[in-house]
Amino acid sequence: MTPNVGLGAQGPVERGWGLWLTSVLAVIIAGLFVGGRVAQRFTKRSGMGMDDYMIIAALLSSVVLSVTECQGQ
């Protein structure tokens, strides 16, 4: 089953593909930054604080949102 992202639709201009790609790239880039932050915390042995856990929770929420966007209808 392929995702319904507006590819090859006849009629009005569909921007589904561009929105999907932007969403996925934003989550990937955010994941890289969060991964770098967590790696820095472990490298300096400063431990993770509540803010780090909240950032990880927000990233997981973004991943879930992107996955549900990609499911199509």
NUVO-962174 format. One record per atom (N, C-alpha, C): residue in one letter; x, y, z; chain. Coordinates in steps of 0.05 Angstrom, whole numbers, plus 5000, padded with zeros to 4 digits. Layout:
# residues N
   code      X      Y      Z   unit
      a      X      Y      Z      A
...
***
This chain:
# residues 73
   code      X      Y      Z   unit
      m   5017   4976   5000      A
      m   5000   5000   5000      A
      m   5018   5025   5000      A
      t   5014   5042   4980      A
      t   5030   5066   4979      A
      t   5016   5089   4993      A
      p   5032   5107   5005      A
      p   5019   5129   5019      A
      p   5005   5148   5000      A
      n   4983   5159   5008      A
      n   4968   5178   4992      A
      n   4979   5206   4998      A
      v   4998   5215   4982      A
      v   5010   5241   4987      A
      v   5006   5260   4963      A
      g   4986   5255   4947      A
      g   4980   5274   4925      A
      g   4997   5270   4900      A
      l   5008   5247   4896      A
      l   5025   5243   4872      A
      l   5007   5236   4849      A
      g   5012   5249   4826      A
      g   4998   5242   4802      A
      g   4968   5248   4801      A
      a   4959   5266   4818      A
      a   4931   5272   4819      A
      a   4924   5291   4796      A
      q   4901   5286   4783      A
      q   4891   5303   4762      A
      q   4874   5325   4775      A
      g   4873   5348   4762      A
      g   4856   5369   4772      A
      g   4873   5390   4786      A
      p   4863   5400   4809      A
      p   4877   5422   4823      A
      p   4905   5413   4832      A
      v   4922   5433   4836      A
      v   4949   5428   4844      A
      v   4949   5415   4872      A
      e   4963   5393   4875      A
      e   4965   5379   4901      A
      e   4993   5384   4912      A
      r   4994   5393   4938      A
      r   5019   5398   4951      A
      r   5025   5377   4972      A
      g   5012   5355   4971      A
      g   5015   5334   4991      A
      g   5044   5324   4992      A
      w   5056   5319   4969      A
      w   5083   5308   4969      A
      w   5103   5328   4982      A
      g   5101   5353   4976      A
      g   5119   5373   4988      A
      g   5115   5375   5018      A
      l   5090   5375   5027      A
      l   5085   5376   5056      A
      l   5095   5351   5070      A
      w   5091   5328   5058      A
      w   5101   5303   5069      A
      w   5131   5304   5072      A
      l   5145   5312   5050      A
      l   5174   5313   5050      A
      l   5184   5332   5071      A
      t   5172   5356   5073      A
      t   5180   5376   5093      A
      t   5177   5365   5121      A
      s   5155   5351   5126      A
      s   5150   5340   5153      A
      s   5171   5319   5160      A
      v   5176   5301   5142      A
      v   5196   5280   5147      A
      v   5224   5291   5151      A
      l   5232   5310   5134      A
      l   5258   5322   5137      A
      l   5261   5337   5163      A
      a   5241   5351   5171      A
      a   5242   5366   5196      A
      a   5245   5347   5220      A
      v   5231   5325   5220      A
      v   5234   5306   5242      A
      v   5262   5293   5242      A
      i   5273   5287   5218      A
      i   5300   5276   5217      A
      i   5321   5296   5227      A
      i   5319   5320   5219      A
      i   5338   5341   5228      A
      i   5335   5345   5258      A
      a   5311   5346   5268      A
      a   5306   5350   5297      A
      a   5318   5326   5312      A
      g   5315   5302   5301      A
      g   5326   5278   5314      A
      g   5357   5279   5315      A
      l   5369   5290   5295      A
      l   5398   5293   5295      A
      l   5407   5312   5317      A
      f   5393   5334   5320      A
      f   5400   5354   5341      A
      f   5395   5343   5369      A
      v   5373   5329   5372      A
      v   5367   5317   5398      A
      v   5388   5295   5405      A
      g   5394   5279   5385      A
      g   5415   5259   5389      A
      g   5442   5271   5396      A
      g   5449   5293   5383      A
      g   5474   5307   5390      A
      g   5473   5318   5419      A
      r   5450   5328   5427      A
      r   5448   5339   5454      A
      r   5451   5316   5475      A
      v   5437   5294   5470      A
      v   5439   5271   5489      A
      v   5467   5260   5489      A
      a   5480   5258   5466      A
      a   5508   5248   5466      A
      a   5526   5267   5481      A
      q   5522   5293   5479      A
      q   5538   5312   5493      A
      q   5534   5309   5523      A
      r   5509   5304   5532      A
      r   5504   5300   5560      A
      r   5518   5276   5571      A
      f   5519   5254   5556      A
      f   5533   5230   5565      A
      f   5563   5233   5564      A
      t   5573   5248   5543      A
      t   5602   5252   5541      A
      t   5613   5268   5564      A
      k   5599   5289   5572      A
      k   5608   5306   5594      A
      k   5600   5295   5621      A
      r   5584   5273   5621      A
      r   5575   5261   5645      A
      r   5559   5280   5663      A
      s   5545   5298   5651      A
      s   5530   5318   5666      A
      s   5502   5307   5673      A
      g   5495   5285   5662      A
      g   5468   5273   5667      A
      g   5446   5288   5652      A
      m   5424   5274   5650      A
      m   5402   5286   5635      A
      m   5382   5297   5655      A
      g   5372   5321   5649      A
      g   5353   5335   5666      A
      g   5325   5331   5655      A
      m   5306   5344   5669      A
      m   5278   5342   5660      A
      m   5274   5354   5633      A
      d   5289   5375   5626      A
      d   5287   5388   5600      A
      d   5294   5369   5578      A
      d   5314   5352   5582      A
      d   5322   5332   5562      A
      d   5300   5312   5558      A
      y   5288   5303   5579      A
      y   5266   5284   5576      A
      y   5242   5296   5562      A
      m   5237   5322   5567      A
      m   5215   5335   5553      A
      m   5221   5338   5523      A
      i   5246   5344   5516      A
      i   5254   5346   5488      A
      i   5251   5320   5474      A
      i   5259   5298   5487      A
      i   5255   5271   5476      A
      i   5226   5265   5472      A
      a   5209   5272   5492      A
      a   5180   5267   5489      A
      a   5168   5283   5466      A
      a   5177   5307   5462      A
      a   5168   5324   5440      A
      a   5176   5312   5413      A
      l   5201   5302   5412      A
      l   5211   5289   5387      A
      l   5194   5264   5381      A
      l   5188   5248   5401      A
      l   5172   5224   5397      A
      l   5144   5232   5387      A
      s   5133   5253   5398      A
      s   5107   5262   5389      A
      s   5108   5271   5360      A
      s   5129   5284   5352      A
      s   5133   5292   5324      A
      s   5135   5268   5305      A
      v   5149   5248   5314      A
      v   5152   5223   5298      A
      v   5124   5210   5295      A
      v   5109   5208   5316      A
      v   5082   5196   5314      A
      v   5065   5213   5295      A
      l   5066   5239   5297      A
      l   5050   5256   5279      A
      l   5058   5251   5250      A
      s   5084   5250   5244      A
      s   5093   5246   5217      A
      s   5085   5218   5207      A
      v   5086   5198   5224      A
      v   5077   5171   5215      A
      v   5047   5171   5208      A
      t   5031   5184   5225      A
      t   5003   5185   5219      A
      t   4997   5201   5194      A
      e   5013   5222   5188      A
      e   5009   5237   5163      A
      e   5015   5220   5139      A
      c   5034   5202   5142      A
      c   5043   5185   5120      A
      c   5024   5162   5114      A
      q   5006   5156   5132      A
      q   4989   5133   5129      A
      q   4968   5137   5107      A
      g   4961   5161   5101      A
      g   4941   5166   5080      A
      g   4913   5158   5089      A
      q   4894   5160   5071      A
      q   4866   5153   5077      A
      q   4856   5133   5058      A
***
